[in-house]
Amino acid sequence: MLATLVRTLPEGREWEYELKLDGYRLQAIKIGEDMRLYSRRGSDFTKKFGKIAKAVSMIPESSFILDGEAVAVDAQGKPSFQMLQNRSSLPPGWSLVYYAFDLLQLNGKDLKDRPLEERRSLLEKVLGNSGVLLSQSLPGTLSQIIAAVKQHGLEGVIAKHLDSKYYAGRRSELWLKHPLKPKQDFIIGGFRMEGRRLELFLVGYFENGKLLFAAKVTLRA
């Protein structure tokens, strides 16, 4: 299920707000002893995120499907997508974590038609002390939340309707995303292919008439 991009977020007791995380969207699927992590495109990322797979495996339920995000965070919990791209050699103070924000199936029971509020309540109980983190609802008014997210330089805010069902593979207006990070235009200076798949870009920007290198941008799977 995907969120719809909006310029402003709705307010009301029927909405909850979460951080817009800057990471890899992953579904964690466990059936008996078999546990896998899958990207949005269906790629198996279990080996790529072995630490996260181990944490998910610690959840004692016999089967489940989690939806969440793999994130690299510093000692204060601030995420960085650039650090996530270099997850094999994270410097001291950084760690790789998995934030779960939805529970789609539990022990053979399909939960996608249950309201988000119910799914979230079950999710918190299921995660326990496994090491998988819960993407917490943000406290305060919407204006307070947005001000705090801006102050800490975080990615943005997601608003979700508490009664929303989980519409797999669809973009819904019951989930809304509002990015808050400053934006900048970049120029593609080069790229790299992996077989027939575009793997990464090299991007830069102009400053005082000079083209300067900015970053290596790896395309998400």
LINFEN-V75784 format. One record per residue. N is the residue number from 0. D_LAST is the distance of its C-alpha to the last C-alpha in whole Angstrom. Layout:
N/D_LAST  N/D_LAST
This chain:
0/16  1/15  2/18  3/20  4/20  5/24  6/26  7/28  8/28  9/31  10/33  11/35  12/35  13/33  14/30  15/28  16/26  17/23  18/21  19/18  20/16  21/14  22/11  23/8  24/9  25/10  26/13  27/15  28/17  29/21  30/23  31/26  32/26  33/22  34/19  35/15  36/12  37/10  38/6  39/7  40/6  41/8  42/7  43/10  44/9  45/13  46/14  47/12  48/13  49/17  50/19  51/17  52/17  53/21  54/22  55/20  56/23  57/25  58/26  59/29  60/28  61/28  62/25  63/22  64/19  65/18  66/16  67/15  68/13  69/13  70/15  71/17  72/20  73/23  74/27  75/27  76/24  77/23  78/19  79/17  80/14  81/15  82/17  83/13  84/12  85/15  86/15  87/17  88/20  89/21  90/24  91/27  92/27  93/23  94/21  95/18  96/18  97/17  98/18  99/19  100/20  101/20  102/22  103/21  104/23  105/26  106/28  107/28  108/28  109/26  110/26  111/24  112/27  113/29  114/29  115/26  116/29  117/30  118/27  119/26  120/30  121/29  122/25  123/28  124/30  125/27  126/26  127/29  128/29  129/26  130/24  131/22  132/22  133/23  134/22  135/25  136/27  137/28  138/32  139/34  140/35  141/32  142/34  143/34  144/30  145/29  146/32  147/30  148/27  149/28  150/30  151/28  152/25  153/22  154/20  155/21  156/23  157/21  158/24  159/25  160/28  161/29  162/30  163/27  164/25  165/22  166/21  167/18  168/15  169/18  170/18  171/21  172/24  173/25  174/22  175/22  176/20  177/22  178/21  179/24  180/22  181/24  182/23  183/23  184/23  185/21  186/22  187/20  188/22  189/19  190/16  191/15  192/14  193/12  194/14  195/14  196/10  197/10  198/9  199/11  200/14  201/17  202/19  203/23  204/25  205/29  206/32  207/35  208/35  209/32  210/29  211/27  212/24  213/22  214/18  215/16  216/12  217/9  218/6  219/4  220/0
